[in-house]
């Protein structure tokens, strides 16, 4: 009886393996792997780091930084932001001895899970809180043009 059960299981397993997806099904699945990327993961293709904003003069040493909390965390802590952070002399954010040159790991640390740091972290610039995403757009507007300019070959 055990042998029959094994044979039945193996038969259904081999039948499942014998049915290969068509090339169009494979291509469709491969194309959709990018559908589930978060905006942060998509933006990682450009690899902008906090130190690059600093090097470009968009952020400066000592600028105040705050992290927005997700609704559930904010309710628990009875506050909307974690304040008291700042841009370090090297252009990154240091928290509890840990260096953050990318914003999402810092936002995730305070929010207890994945969080887009470009959206959740703000810097005080000219007495106004500005999302890092806006500062990254400023950096991209000047640096992407340089990156995609090709030399003339005559």
Phi, psi and omega in degrees: 000321178296318180299321180295318179298318179295319180296319179296314179297316180295322180296315180290328177293314181292328177295319179295324180285331182288337181271095180275143177291151179290159178304325180291326177293319179297312180299319180298316179294322180295321179293328184279355178295338180272350182293330185266007179288140176285162175305324179296316180294320176297318183288340179298340178300334179271343176055041176284133179244159179300324180296333177289323175297321180294312181299330180276356180083010180283323172242161180224157177306134176087355177298137178291143180229142173223153180245124177287141180260144174294157187310311182297318179291319179299319179297316180298318184270354181057041176201157182262339185223156166256116183258179171091006176266162176206165177287131182282172177298343178258002175092008179249181175248130178248129178224124181051043177077003181255133180272136178234105176262349173241137187284331186296319177300325178291314178298322179293322180301315181282333184262000176070023179168181185308133177207137179284103183298331179295332179266328187267349181249136180236149179240140178272113182230126183054046179059026180223137177281127182233132178295146177301330179303319180293321178291325177295322178297322176298314180299315182296322183298331178264324186272329179293325178298317179294322183293327184258012176271127182257143179290151176278127177253112180250000000 
